[in-house]
Amino acid sequence: MRPSVMFAPRCVIKLRKVVMRVVLDTNILLSALITRGTPPDQLYEEWRHGRFDLAPAERQLEELNRVSRRPFFWRDLNLARLGE
């Protein structure tokens, strides 16, 4: 007796890319905008290339808004970089 052979229907499985969600400290985010080539800047570049998603909290966004209005921040900011 020959064993019966069953053929499963062809299935297409789409693999979903899993992207890590990261919460970065406000100082890290602001430092990334001020100075190139530093570890905060490297994190910024990794985010820009889609290596992870930022997962900011509402409180953090409020802090970014408040701190980014301080004069020292604008003095040190590389304005040419804002358009990237």
Order of alpha helices (4+ residues) and beta strands (2+ residues): beta-alpha-alpha-beta-alpha-alpha
